Amino acid sequence: MPQARIERIALTTRPALLTRIGRALTEAMARRRDRQSLARLDQHLLRDIGLAQEDAATEAAKRFWQA
């Protein structure tokens, strides 16, 4: 494979990789924020959204990278 072709492939795949990494970080941070908010809800609000307190605690205890 010619050198110019190799360089072109490397340059075109790098932005896609950075985009995927950025998207994954954004999603992980959103999960973290959502779980923190869930942990702050009281019993009444949890009942309104149909969650038991134990289920909310289990979800809130997950790490940000866990889906």
HTML snippet that shows the backbone in 3Dmol.js (N, CA, C, O; Angstrom):
<script src="https://3Dmol.org/build/3Dmol-min.js"></script>
<div id="view" style="width:600px;height:400px;position:relative"></div>
<script>
const pdb = `
ATOM      1  N   MET A   1       0.853  -1.178   0.000  1.00  0.00           N
ATOM      2  CA  MET A   1       0.000   0.000   0.000  1.00  0.00           C
ATOM      3  C   MET A   1       0.900   1.243   0.000  1.00  0.00           C
ATOM      4  O   MET A   1       1.822   1.325   0.811  1.00  0.00           O
ATOM      5  N   PRO A   2       0.653   2.201  -0.884  1.00  0.00           N
ATOM      6  CA  PRO A   2       1.480   3.404  -0.938  1.00  0.00           C
ATOM      7  C   PRO A   2       1.396   4.205   0.369  1.00  0.00           C
ATOM      8  O   PRO A   2       0.383   4.174   1.067  1.00  0.00           O
ATOM      9  N   GLN A   3       2.469   4.914   0.677  1.00  0.00           N
ATOM     10  CA  GLN A   3       2.547   5.693   1.920  1.00  0.00           C
ATOM     11  C   GLN A   3       1.444   6.741   2.004  1.00  0.00           C
ATOM     12  O   GLN A   3       0.867   6.936   3.073  1.00  0.00           O
ATOM     13  N   ALA A   4       1.139   7.420   0.901  1.00  0.00           N
ATOM     14  CA  ALA A   4       0.094   8.439   0.914  1.00  0.00           C
ATOM     15  C   ALA A   4      -1.253   7.833   1.297  1.00  0.00           C
ATOM     16  O   ALA A   4      -2.033   8.471   2.005  1.00  0.00           O
ATOM     17  N   ARG A   5      -1.533   6.647   0.854  1.00  0.00           N
ATOM     18  CA  ARG A   5      -2.788   5.963   1.168  1.00  0.00           C
ATOM     19  C   ARG A   5      -2.861   5.650   2.669  1.00  0.00           C
ATOM     20  O   ARG A   5      -3.909   5.823   3.291  1.00  0.00           O
ATOM     21  N   ILE A   6      -1.752   5.193   3.243  1.00  0.00           N
ATOM     22  CA  ILE A   6      -1.707   4.883   4.667  1.00  0.00           C
ATOM     23  C   ILE A   6      -1.950   6.141   5.490  1.00  0.00           C
ATOM     24  O   ILE A   6      -2.730   6.104   6.441  1.00  0.00           O
ATOM     25  N   GLU A   7      -1.311   7.243   5.153  1.00  0.00           N
ATOM     26  CA  GLU A   7      -1.504   8.498   5.882  1.00  0.00           C
ATOM     27  C   GLU A   7      -2.938   8.984   5.766  1.00  0.00           C
ATOM     28  O   GLU A   7      -3.491   9.487   6.744  1.00  0.00           O
ATOM     29  N   ARG A   8      -3.552   8.850   4.606  1.00  0.00           N
ATOM     30  CA  ARG A   8      -4.931   9.296   4.403  1.00  0.00           C
ATOM     31  C   ARG A   8      -5.886   8.469   5.266  1.00  0.00           C
ATOM     32  O   ARG A   8      -6.831   9.012   5.838  1.00  0.00           O
ATOM     33  N   ILE A   9      -5.649   7.178   5.361  1.00  0.00           N
ATOM     34  CA  ILE A   9      -6.496   6.320   6.196  1.00  0.00           C
ATOM     35  C   ILE A   9      -6.357   6.730   7.657  1.00  0.00           C
ATOM     36  O   ILE A   9      -7.359   6.831   8.365  1.00  0.00           O
ATOM     37  N   ALA A  10      -5.144   6.964   8.117  1.00  0.00           N
ATOM     38  CA  ALA A  10      -4.915   7.343   9.507  1.00  0.00           C
ATOM     39  C   ALA A  10      -5.598   8.669   9.827  1.00  0.00           C
ATOM     40  O   ALA A  10      -6.176   8.818  10.904  1.00  0.00           O
ATOM     41  N   LEU A  11      -5.542   9.617   8.922  1.00  0.00           N
ATOM     42  CA  LEU A  11      -6.158  10.925   9.164  1.00  0.00           C
ATOM     43  C   LEU A  11      -7.680  10.856   9.143  1.00  0.00           C
ATOM     44  O   LEU A  11      -8.338  11.621   9.849  1.00  0.00           O
ATOM     45  N   THR A  12      -8.246   9.961   8.354  1.00  0.00           N
ATOM     46  CA  THR A  12      -9.706   9.902   8.290  1.00  0.00           C
ATOM     47  C   THR A  12     -10.295   9.095   9.439  1.00  0.00           C
ATOM     48  O   THR A  12     -11.448   9.329   9.802  1.00  0.00           O
ATOM     49  N   THR A  13      -9.569   8.168  10.019  1.00  0.00           N
ATOM     50  CA  THR A  13     -10.119   7.383  11.124  1.00  0.00           C
ATOM     51  C   THR A  13      -9.952   8.081  12.465  1.00  0.00           C
ATOM     52  O   THR A  13     -10.727   7.812  13.383  1.00  0.00           O
ATOM     53  N   ARG A  14      -8.997   8.945  12.612  1.00  0.00           N
ATOM     54  CA  ARG A  14      -8.753   9.627  13.881  1.00  0.00           C
ATOM     55  C   ARG A  14      -9.951  10.464  14.327  1.00  0.00           C
ATOM     56  O   ARG A  14     -10.341  10.351  15.489  1.00  0.00           O
ATOM     57  N   PRO A  15     -10.558  11.293  13.484  1.00  0.00           N
ATOM     58  CA  PRO A  15     -11.721  12.058  13.944  1.00  0.00           C
ATOM     59  C   PRO A  15     -12.892  11.164  14.360  1.00  0.00           C
ATOM     60  O   PRO A  15     -13.603  11.482  15.313  1.00  0.00           O
ATOM     61  N   ALA A  16     -13.093  10.073  13.666  1.00  0.00           N
ATOM     62  CA  ALA A  16     -14.180   9.171  14.025  1.00  0.00           C
ATOM     63  C   ALA A  16     -13.935   8.563  15.405  1.00  0.00           C
ATOM     64  O   ALA A  16     -14.864   8.427  16.200  1.00  0.00           O
ATOM     65  N   LEU A  17     -12.711   8.206  15.681  1.00  0.00           N
ATOM     66  CA  LEU A  17     -12.366   7.647  16.983  1.00  0.00           C
ATOM     67  C   LEU A  17     -12.582   8.682  18.079  1.00  0.00           C
ATOM     68  O   LEU A  17     -13.159   8.375  19.122  1.00  0.00           O
ATOM     69  N   LEU A  18     -12.125   9.900  17.847  1.00  0.00           N
ATOM     70  CA  LEU A  18     -12.320  10.966  18.837  1.00  0.00           C
ATOM     71  C   LEU A  18     -13.795  11.258  19.051  1.00  0.00           C
ATOM     72  O   LEU A  18     -14.212  11.549  20.173  1.00  0.00           O
ATOM     73  N   THR A  19     -14.580  11.185  18.005  1.00  0.00           N
ATOM     74  CA  THR A  19     -16.018  11.395  18.125  1.00  0.00           C
ATOM     75  C   THR A  19     -16.644  10.312  18.987  1.00  0.00           C
ATOM     76  O   THR A  19     -17.473  10.606  19.848  1.00  0.00           O
ATOM     77  N   ARG A  20     -16.256   9.069  18.765  1.00  0.00           N
ATOM     78  CA  ARG A  20     -16.801   7.960  19.564  1.00  0.00           C
ATOM     79  C   ARG A  20     -16.386   8.077  21.028  1.00  0.00           C
ATOM     80  O   ARG A  20     -17.192   7.815  21.921  1.00  0.00           O
ATOM     81  N   ILE A  21     -15.149   8.463  21.280  1.00  0.00           N
ATOM     82  CA  ILE A  21     -14.681   8.638  22.655  1.00  0.00           C
ATOM     83  C   ILE A  21     -15.449   9.775  23.327  1.00  0.00           C
ATOM     84  O   ILE A  21     -15.886   9.648  24.470  1.00  0.00           O
ATOM     85  N   GLY A  22     -15.605  10.872  22.615  1.00  0.00           N
ATOM     86  CA  GLY A  22     -16.350  12.009  23.154  1.00  0.00           C
ATOM     87  C   GLY A  22     -17.789  11.651  23.458  1.00  0.00           C
ATOM     88  O   GLY A  22     -18.326  12.042  24.495  1.00  0.00           O
ATOM     89  N   ARG A  23     -18.415  10.910  22.563  1.00  0.00           N
ATOM     90  CA  ARG A  23     -19.802  10.485  22.765  1.00  0.00           C
ATOM     91  C   ARG A  23     -19.914   9.554  23.974  1.00  0.00           C
ATOM     92  O   ARG A  23     -20.855   9.667  24.760  1.00  0.00           O
ATOM     93  N   ALA A  24     -18.963   8.643  24.123  1.00  0.00           N
ATOM     94  CA  ALA A  24     -18.976   7.716  25.253  1.00  0.00           C
ATOM     95  C   ALA A  24     -18.789   8.461  26.577  1.00  0.00           C
ATOM     96  O   ALA A  24     -19.445   8.140  27.567  1.00  0.00           O
ATOM     97  N   LEU A  25     -17.904   9.447  26.597  1.00  0.00           N
ATOM     98  CA  LEU A  25     -17.713  10.243  27.808  1.00  0.00           C
ATOM     99  C   LEU A  25     -18.961  11.054  28.147  1.00  0.00           C
ATOM    100  O   LEU A  25     -19.343  11.158  29.312  1.00  0.00           O
ATOM    101  N   THR A  26     -19.587  11.621  27.134  1.00  0.00           N
ATOM    102  CA  THR A  26     -20.805  12.393  27.353  1.00  0.00           C
ATOM    103  C   THR A  26     -21.908  11.519  27.929  1.00  0.00           C
ATOM    104  O   THR A  26     -22.611  11.929  28.852  1.00  0.00           O
ATOM    105  N   GLU A  27     -22.062  10.322  27.391  1.00  0.00           N
ATOM    106  CA  GLU A  27     -23.087   9.406  27.890  1.00  0.00           C
ATOM    107  C   GLU A  27     -22.782   8.958  29.314  1.00  0.00           C
ATOM    108  O   GLU A  27     -23.693   8.859  30.136  1.00  0.00           O
ATOM    109  N   ALA A  28     -21.518   8.686  29.617  1.00  0.00           N
ATOM    110  CA  ALA A  28     -21.140   8.259  30.965  1.00  0.00           C
ATOM    111  C   ALA A  28     -21.398   9.371  31.978  1.00  0.00           C
ATOM    112  O   ALA A  28     -21.875   9.111  33.082  1.00  0.00           O
ATOM    113  N   MET A  29     -21.086  10.601  31.603  1.00  0.00           N
ATOM    114  CA  MET A  29     -21.329  11.727  32.508  1.00  0.00           C
ATOM    115  C   MET A  29     -22.827  11.956  32.714  1.00  0.00           C
ATOM    116  O   MET A  29     -23.254  12.321  33.809  1.00  0.00           O
ATOM    117  N   ALA A  30     -23.618  11.744  31.675  1.00  0.00           N
ATOM    118  CA  ALA A  30     -25.072  11.883  31.808  1.00  0.00           C
ATOM    119  C   ALA A  30     -25.632  10.805  32.733  1.00  0.00           C
ATOM    120  O   ALA A  30     -26.512  11.085  33.547  1.00  0.00           O
ATOM    121  N   ARG A  31     -25.127   9.565  32.613  1.00  0.00           N
ATOM    122  CA  ARG A  31     -25.562   8.500  33.526  1.00  0.00           C
ATOM    123  C   ARG A  31     -25.214   8.847  34.963  1.00  0.00           C
ATOM    124  O   ARG A  31     -26.024   8.642  35.867  1.00  0.00           O
ATOM    125  N   ARG A  32     -24.018   9.371  35.179  1.00  0.00           N
ATOM    126  CA  ARG A  32     -23.587   9.755  36.529  1.00  0.00           C
ATOM    127  C   ARG A  32     -24.505  10.837  37.094  1.00  0.00           C
ATOM    128  O   ARG A  32     -24.944  10.746  38.240  1.00  0.00           O
ATOM    129  N   ARG A  33     -24.790  11.844  36.301  1.00  0.00           N
ATOM    130  CA  ARG A  33     -25.656  12.940  36.738  1.00  0.00           C
ATOM    131  C   ARG A  33     -27.063  12.435  37.036  1.00  0.00           C
ATOM    132  O   ARG A  33     -27.664  12.821  38.039  1.00  0.00           O
ATOM    133  N   ASP A  34     -27.587  11.575  36.169  1.00  0.00           N
ATOM    134  CA  ASP A  34     -28.930  11.034  36.369  1.00  0.00           C
ATOM    135  C   ASP A  34     -29.007  10.184  37.633  1.00  0.00           C
ATOM    136  O   ASP A  34     -29.990  10.250  38.371  1.00  0.00           O
ATOM    137  N   ARG A  35     -27.976   9.391  37.879  1.00  0.00           N
ATOM    138  CA  ARG A  35     -27.972   8.542  39.075  1.00  0.00           C
ATOM    139  C   ARG A  35     -27.838   9.363  40.345  1.00  0.00           C
ATOM    140  O   ARG A  35     -28.423   9.015  41.371  1.00  0.00           O
ATOM    141  N   GLN A  36     -27.082  10.439  40.291  1.00  0.00           N
ATOM    142  CA  GLN A  36     -26.995  11.324  41.449  1.00  0.00           C
ATOM    143  C   GLN A  36     -28.347  11.966  41.732  1.00  0.00           C
ATOM    144  O   GLN A  36     -28.757  12.078  42.887  1.00  0.00           O
ATOM    145  N   SER A  37     -29.034  12.384  40.682  1.00  0.00           N
ATOM    146  CA  SER A  37     -30.372  12.969  40.848  1.00  0.00           C
ATOM    147  C   SER A  37     -31.347  11.941  41.397  1.00  0.00           C
ATOM    148  O   SER A  37     -32.162  12.261  42.263  1.00  0.00           O
ATOM    149  N   LEU A  38     -31.276  10.736  40.913  1.00  0.00           N
ATOM    150  CA  LEU A  38     -32.146   9.665  41.387  1.00  0.00           C
ATOM    151  C   LEU A  38     -31.917   9.401  42.876  1.00  0.00           C
ATOM    152  O   LEU A  38     -32.867   9.160  43.622  1.00  0.00           O
ATOM    153  N   ALA A  39     -30.679   9.446  43.297  1.00  0.00           N
ATOM    154  CA  ALA A  39     -30.352   9.200  44.702  1.00  0.00           C
ATOM    155  C   ALA A  39     -30.939  10.271  45.621  1.00  0.00           C
ATOM    156  O   ALA A  39     -31.176  10.008  46.800  1.00  0.00           O
ATOM    157  N   ARG A  40     -31.173  11.471  45.098  1.00  0.00           N
ATOM    158  CA  ARG A  40     -31.705  12.563  45.913  1.00  0.00           C
ATOM    159  C   ARG A  40     -33.234  12.581  46.001  1.00  0.00           C
ATOM    160  O   ARG A  40     -33.795  13.346  46.785  1.00  0.00           O
ATOM    161  N   LEU A  41     -33.911  11.750  45.206  1.00  0.00           N
ATOM    162  CA  LEU A  41     -35.372  11.751  45.220  1.00  0.00           C
ATOM    163  C   LEU A  41     -35.902  11.119  46.499  1.00  0.00           C
ATOM    164  O   LEU A  41     -35.353  10.135  46.993  1.00  0.00           O
ATOM    165  N   ASP A  42     -36.979  11.699  47.030  1.00  0.00           N
ATOM    166  CA  ASP A  42     -37.577  11.116  48.228  1.00  0.00           C
ATOM    167  C   ASP A  42     -38.592  10.035  47.856  1.00  0.00           C
ATOM    168  O   ASP A  42     -38.879   9.814  46.679  1.00  0.00           O
ATOM    169  N   GLN A  43     -39.124   9.373  48.868  1.00  0.00           N
ATOM    170  CA  GLN A  43     -40.035   8.246  48.680  1.00  0.00           C
ATOM    171  C   GLN A  43     -41.248   8.628  47.827  1.00  0.00           C
ATOM    172  O   GLN A  43     -41.663   7.863  46.956  1.00  0.00           O
ATOM    173  N   HIS A  44     -41.804   9.795  48.074  1.00  0.00           N
ATOM    174  CA  HIS A  44     -42.995  10.252  47.350  1.00  0.00           C
ATOM    175  C   HIS A  44     -42.709  10.401  45.858  1.00  0.00           C
ATOM    176  O   HIS A  44     -43.496   9.948  45.028  1.00  0.00           O
ATOM    177  N   LEU A  45     -41.600  11.024  45.519  1.00  0.00           N
ATOM    178  CA  LEU A  45     -41.252  11.223  44.108  1.00  0.00           C
ATOM    179  C   LEU A  45     -40.906   9.903  43.424  1.00  0.00           C
ATOM    180  O   LEU A  45     -41.246   9.696  42.260  1.00  0.00           O
ATOM    181  N   LEU A  46     -40.234   9.017  44.145  1.00  0.00           N
ATOM    182  CA  LEU A  46     -39.931   7.703  43.574  1.00  0.00           C
ATOM    183  C   LEU A  46     -41.219   6.945  43.270  1.00  0.00           C
ATOM    184  O   LEU A  46     -41.325   6.294  42.231  1.00  0.00           O
ATOM    185  N   ARG A  47     -42.183   7.026  44.157  1.00  0.00           N
ATOM    186  CA  ARG A  47     -43.464   6.352  43.936  1.00  0.00           C
ATOM    187  C   ARG A  47     -44.162   6.944  42.704  1.00  0.00           C
ATOM    188  O   ARG A  47     -44.805   6.219  41.944  1.00  0.00           O
ATOM    189  N   ASP A  48     -44.034   8.259  42.512  1.00  0.00           N
ATOM    190  CA  ASP A  48     -44.647   8.911  41.346  1.00  0.00           C
ATOM    191  C   ASP A  48     -44.077   8.390  40.022  1.00  0.00           C
ATOM    192  O   ASP A  48     -44.796   8.306  39.026  1.00  0.00           O
ATOM    193  N   ILE A  49     -42.806   8.045  40.012  1.00  0.00           N
ATOM    194  CA  ILE A  49     -42.211   7.541  38.764  1.00  0.00           C
ATOM    195  C   ILE A  49     -42.190   6.018  38.717  1.00  0.00           C
ATOM    196  O   ILE A  49     -41.644   5.429  37.785  1.00  0.00           O
ATOM    197  N   GLY A  50     -42.783   5.385  39.722  1.00  0.00           N
ATOM    198  CA  GLY A  50     -42.949   3.937  39.700  1.00  0.00           C
ATOM    199  C   GLY A  50     -41.734   3.141  40.116  1.00  0.00           C
ATOM    200  O   GLY A  50     -41.550   2.013  39.660  1.00  0.00           O
ATOM    201  N   LEU A  51     -40.899   3.707  40.976  1.00  0.00           N
ATOM    202  CA  LEU A  51     -39.714   2.998  41.447  1.00  0.00           C
ATOM    203  C   LEU A  51     -39.781   2.766  42.951  1.00  0.00           C
ATOM    204  O   LEU A  51     -40.219   3.632  43.709  1.00  0.00           O
ATOM    205  N   ALA A  52     -39.345   1.602  43.363  1.00  0.00           N
ATOM    206  CA  ALA A  52     -39.192   1.333  44.786  1.00  0.00           C
ATOM    207  C   ALA A  52     -37.881   1.964  45.247  1.00  0.00           C
ATOM    208  O   ALA A  52     -36.957   2.154  44.456  1.00  0.00           O
ATOM    209  N   GLN A  53     -37.818   2.280  46.521  1.00  0.00           N
ATOM    210  CA  GLN A  53     -36.622   2.907  47.048  1.00  0.00           C
ATOM    211  C   GLN A  53     -35.395   2.000  46.892  1.00  0.00           C
ATOM    212  O   GLN A  53     -34.290   2.486  46.649  1.00  0.00           O
ATOM    213  N   GLU A  54     -35.585   0.697  47.030  1.00  0.00           N
ATOM    214  CA  GLU A  54     -34.486  -0.249  46.884  1.00  0.00           C
ATOM    215  C   GLU A  54     -33.963  -0.271  45.442  1.00  0.00           C
ATOM    216  O   GLU A  54     -32.755  -0.334  45.212  1.00  0.00           O
ATOM    217  N   ASP A  55     -34.887  -0.218  44.475  1.00  0.00           N
ATOM    218  CA  ASP A  55     -34.483  -0.193  43.064  1.00  0.00           C
ATOM    219  C   ASP A  55     -33.707   1.075  42.735  1.00  0.00           C
ATOM    220  O   ASP A  55     -32.710   1.036  42.014  1.00  0.00           O
ATOM    221  N   ALA A  56     -34.174   2.197  43.268  1.00  0.00           N
ATOM    222  CA  ALA A  56     -33.489   3.467  43.032  1.00  0.00           C
ATOM    223  C   ALA A  56     -32.098   3.448  43.661  1.00  0.00           C
ATOM    224  O   ALA A  56     -31.138   3.940  43.068  1.00  0.00           O
ATOM    225  N   ALA A  57     -31.991   2.881  44.858  1.00  0.00           N
ATOM    226  CA  ALA A  57     -30.690   2.805  45.532  1.00  0.00           C
ATOM    227  C   ALA A  57     -29.729   1.906  44.756  1.00  0.00           C
ATOM    228  O   ALA A  57     -28.544   2.214  44.635  1.00  0.00           O
ATOM    229  N   THR A  58     -30.240   0.803  44.237  1.00  0.00           N
ATOM    230  CA  THR A  58     -29.401  -0.105  43.440  1.00  0.00           C
ATOM    231  C   THR A  58     -28.887   0.595  42.190  1.00  0.00           C
ATOM    232  O   THR A  58     -27.706   0.494  41.860  1.00  0.00           O
ATOM    233  N   GLU A  59     -29.763   1.300  41.500  1.00  0.00           N
ATOM    234  CA  GLU A  59     -29.366   2.018  40.282  1.00  0.00           C
ATOM    235  C   GLU A  59     -28.387   3.143  40.611  1.00  0.00           C
ATOM    236  O   GLU A  59     -27.401   3.334  39.899  1.00  0.00           O
ATOM    237  N   ALA A  60     -28.648   3.884  41.679  1.00  0.00           N
ATOM    238  CA  ALA A  60     -27.787   5.005  42.052  1.00  0.00           C
ATOM    239  C   ALA A  60     -26.401   4.537  42.476  1.00  0.00           C
ATOM    240  O   ALA A  60     -25.436   5.293  42.361  1.00  0.00           O
ATOM    241  N   ALA A  61     -26.284   3.300  42.967  1.00  0.00           N
ATOM    242  CA  ALA A  61     -25.001   2.785  43.430  1.00  0.00           C
ATOM    243  C   ALA A  61     -24.097   2.316  42.294  1.00  0.00           C
ATOM    244  O   ALA A  61     -22.912   2.067  42.514  1.00  0.00           O
ATOM    245  N   LYS A  62     -24.639   2.193  41.082  1.00  0.00           N
ATOM    246  CA  LYS A  62     -23.821   1.744  39.956  1.00  0.00           C
ATOM    247  C   LYS A  62     -22.777   2.787  39.600  1.00  0.00           C
ATOM    248  O   LYS A  62     -22.985   3.984  39.797  1.00  0.00           O
ATOM    249  N   ARG A  63     -21.658   2.323  39.075  1.00  0.00           N
ATOM    250  CA  ARG A  63     -20.596   3.219  38.612  1.00  0.00           C
ATOM    251  C   ARG A  63     -20.997   3.871  37.302  1.00  0.00           C
ATOM    252  O   ARG A  63     -21.849   3.351  36.581  1.00  0.00           O
ATOM    253  N   PHE A  64     -20.389   5.003  36.991  1.00  0.00           N
ATOM    254  CA  PHE A  64     -20.785   5.766  35.809  1.00  0.00           C
ATOM    255  C   PHE A  64     -20.586   5.004  34.505  1.00  0.00           C
ATOM    256  O   PHE A  64     -21.271   5.279  33.520  1.00  0.00           O
ATOM    257  N   TRP A  65     -19.663   4.055  34.486  1.00  0.00           N
ATOM    258  CA  TRP A  65     -19.402   3.332  33.245  1.00  0.00           C
ATOM    259  C   TRP A  65     -20.348   2.155  33.046  1.00  0.00           C
ATOM    260  O   TRP A  65     -20.371   1.561  31.968  1.00  0.00           O
ATOM    261  N   GLN A  66     -21.122   1.810  34.058  1.00  0.00           N
ATOM    262  CA  GLN A  66     -22.056   0.693  33.949  1.00  0.00           C
ATOM    263  C   GLN A  66     -23.349   1.169  33.305  1.00  0.00           C
ATOM    264  O   GLN A  66     -23.925   2.178  33.713  1.00  0.00           O
ATOM    265  N   ALA A  67     -23.791   0.445  32.311  1.00  0.00           N
ATOM    266  CA  ALA A  67     -25.037   0.818  31.623  1.00  0.00           C
ATOM    267  C   ALA A  67     -26.235   0.330  32.392  1.00  0.00           C
ATOM    268  O   ALA A  67     -27.370   0.549  31.971  1.00  0.00           O
TER     269      ALA A  67
END
`;
const viewer = $3Dmol.createViewer("view");
viewer.addModel(pdb, "pdb");
viewer.setStyle({}, {cartoon: {color: "spectrum"}});
viewer.zoomTo();
viewer.render();
</script>
